[in-house]
Amino acid sequence: MIYNSLDARLLGRLVLLVAALAGGGYAALHHAYGLALGTLGLLFVLVLDLARYLMRGQQALADFTLALRYRDFSRQYPVQSGPASLRPLHEAFNQVNAMFQELRAAQEGQFHYLQTILALLDTGIVSYDAAGNVAWVNEAFKQTLHLPYLKNIRALQSRLPVLYEAICRAVPGQPVVVKLTVGLQTVQLLVSATQFKLRGEAFTLLAFKNVSQTLADTETAAWQQLLRVMTHEIMNSVAPIASLADSLGRHIQSAREQKVSSELLNDVGTGIRIIQQRSEGLLRFAQVYRDFSTLASPQRTTLYVQELLQATRQLLGEQLAAQGIEVTLSVRPVHLTLHADGHLLEQVLINLVLNAAQALAQIPDPRLSLLAWHDEQERVIIEVKDNGSGIPADVLDSIFIPFFTTYPNGSGIGLSLAKQIMQLHQGSIQVHSVAGAGSAFQLWFPPSVTF
């Protein structure tokens, strides 16, 4: 509408100019020199008015263009008091200025909003151009590195050379951890870099995250888990040893009160032997777990599977009997042998039997079977089977993950440790379980470790 009004005013002036020119020509042709002279004067006035009109418009447009160049959108052009011919143009200029002011206000609002968010982050952020000149830096960056200001990223070369070298080697998308001393404190920073272009100029954006506390918390959690592992495994063996020692004490007390029988002495001798073997097993376990990351080779000897399973049943016999669990043992053939580390395998069997005992806690007729045989491929298979609560199908794939457990007081390391020990023997551990019907854990040994 504004530009239509401007066009109408200009067109009107041109029409009057053409009409005056035509009238003057007509008067001159008919020898009406007085009328022609008057028309010439009118023509002069119209040309002058048109020139002033165009000059005022050009001057106003030049002023407005200059204001745009310097991004000055605060100027207001008179609409009511200005020349009538320029009022529509001034109104258009005011509308354009108002639009740019709104855009600038929205842009500044977004910029301040972004600055507020970045200021609240505990991650240090700095951006710089190809020459190293810092374009923006947040407070977290200054506080992390104890730098009150930073004009050029190359200033870090003299203050924090280790960090500067890491920045120079930084590859976008590949964060690196840098350890450096800031003041009197040693910190570890996770440095991430990315590059972008703004108005054709290349910039680098760096993010610094202080991960010292996170790494320390992770290390503390790892030590806590390690203590839980050691406590779990030691308690699993110490509890039955203490129970067996108590029984031996009662036998010895009874022997003092009455004539000692050879059967009682045999029981005492067997108990002492088991305590000695289990103690040696604990020492071996502690050593293997300490060197577990190196996958130390087990010390293999020829084992009679029958004796291995009988020793496990006798070691945990009183605890299983207290729960009313019926234990059966079957080895086919009876003299089945295995070339393996007896102490480590005993640790695996203890874990499996104790897990089975927990699954049998609320079962009316609890039964536990210790079975062993060799298949057609001459592999020795040892199985611990129960008719307990079973393992839900949705967690069956997770039971060998370290520290995963479905028991409130469990540590989640028994089965993962059993899997690692079987891997040390180039074997494997398999599980077959049905929720509500029981579980069967099988230890598979390849023919290379059998006799």
C-alpha positions, 0 to 999 in steps of 0.5 A: 500500500505504501509503495502504491501511494508513492507510485501514485504521487510520482505518476500524478506529477508526471501527468501534470508535467506532460499536460503542462508541456502539451498545453504550452505546445498547443498555445504556441501553435495557435499563437496564444503567446500569453497562455503559452508563457503562463504554461511555461511558468507552470511547467518550470514550477512542476519540473522544480517540484518533481526535482525536489520530490526526487531529491528528498526521496533520494536523500531519505533513502541514502540516510536510511541505507547509511543507517543500515550499513552501521546497523542503526535501527533506532532512528525514527522518521517523521510521519505526521510532521514531515513532508507529505510526499515523504510520509509514505516512505518514512512509514516504510523506513519505520516499519523496516527498522521495527522489524530489524529491532525485533530480530535483533532483540530475539537474537540477543535474547537467544545469545544471552540465553545460550550464555546463561546455559554455558555459564552454568555448565561445569564443562569449560568451553572456549572457541578460537579462530585460525589465528588462535584469537579467542572468540568466547570463553566461559567461567568454568574454563577460567576456574578449571585452569585458574586463568582470569582471561585468555586472549589467544590460545597460544598463551597456554603454551607457556602456562600449561604446555601439556594441555597446549600439546594435547590441544594441538593434537586434538582430533574432532570426535576423538576425546583425550584425557590429559593429566596436568597440575593446576596450581597445587592440584593435579587434575585430569581433563577430558578434552574434546574438539570440534570445528565449524565455520561462521561467516566463512571463517574457520573456528575451533571449539574446545570442551574441557571436562574435569574427570578427576572426581569421576575417575576417583569415584570409579576407582573407589567403586572398583576397590569396593567391588574387589573387597566384596569379591574377596569377602564373598569367596572367603566367607563361602569357604570359611563358613563350612571350615568353621562348621567342620572345625566345630564338629571336630571339636565336639568329637575331640571333647567326646573322645576325652570323655569316653574311649576313643574309637578308630571310626572317630579318629578317622572322622577327625583325620578326614576333617583335618585333611579337608580343613588343610585342603580348603585352606590351601585352596583359599590361598591359591584362590587369592593368588589367582584372583590377584593375577586374574587379569593376566589369566595365569595358567592353572596348576593341573594335576590328575583328579578323580572326579568322584573324590572332587565331588565327594569333597565338595559334598562333605565340605558343605554337608552340614549346611545343606543338611540344615536346609533339609536338602537331599544330595545325590552323587553319581559319576560314570564311570566311577574312576573318571579322571580329569587333568585340571586344577583341583583347588580352582574347580573346588571353588567353582563347585562351591559357588554352584552348590551354594547358589543351588542352596539359595534357589532351594530355600523355599522348595518343599522337597529340595534336591541337589544332584552332583553328576559327572560323565563323559560324552561321545567326544570324550569330553568330561561334563560335571553337572550341578542340578537342583529342583529349585526356583529356576532362573527367569528367562529375561535374566538368563543371559546376564548371570555371567556378567560380573557383579550382576545378581538377582539376590539382595545380598549377592555380589554377582561375582560367583558365576563370572568367576566360575566362567573365568576359571573354566576359560583357564581350563579351555573349557566352558560353563553352560546353564539350562534353567526353567523358572519354577522347575530348577536349574542345571549348570554344566562344566564342559572340559575338552578332551585335551584336559582329560585322561 
